[in-house]
């Protein structure tokens, strides 16, 4: 066995290089032509059934509006029923022929089964499953006296999608449907204070890449890896080290600092368009794809930049006086980089 591994260690690098050299250019050309074709011909979602988790705010809410404008029937799920009903009313006004509201917590498997069952019982089918529900955490690992306080991040972000997918698979097979899952560019960017969140998003990406192999052509999968988008996260809503949801604008500015925050409407529009075109991956804003290149080719540089911007303190002893936040405060760059909705927010913690 050692001999075999030794031979593979010698053979694999040159084999990979010459294979890429031979087959990658024609494959890129094929993908280019396919992309042009998909931009002209995309899936007609009118009258089809779309189940969206975490639809009461942020990206999930605006995905609902995008699907509604295309005539899809919607099942909207979240914990805040009153807010869901407001979203549902607007979806009906926009153009959705039928919308149902399901109050549920995706961290519980029985709730996820109920979500799928109620959707299928009402519409008799399921075409798109949008796993969007998620929360974020901002704290250093050593700050968490009881590490189990951070379990909800993985329970909601990862297991919530796994549970819902498990129960939806038979119905999606029947309709040759699609799963759209909201991972994050944080799945490859090592942002400090968000280690559990980053890990949950990386787990999602790998989980659905594996399911793509298992499902084959029966169920299509689109993995979405957005950067900073106008949402409750960029408004400063996080899970604290004590396991409580808090609104912390200083923590938001430390994490986001000088990164431009994309408008949620544009992000949702790009996600739905990409899914209907059959895209395997959608990253918004598009320039965030280059951060993956940096991660692969020069990870030390990415780690250094994140430590400088998000960890290095300047001008005081406070942990909030990070270099990125200090530049943000002094320059007033918030007015340019952040949408008006997140510059000053009266968000409630619920």
Helices and strands as residue ranges (DSSP letters): H 2-40, E 49-53, H 58-69, E 73-78, H 81-94, E 99-103, H 109-123, E 128-131, G 141-143, G 147-150, H 151-154, I 155-159, H 160-175, E 178-182, G 185-187, H 195-215, E 220-224, E 237-239, E 245-247, H 249-256, H 264-276, E 281-282, G 286-288, H 289-297, H 299-310, H 323-331, H 334-337, H 340-343
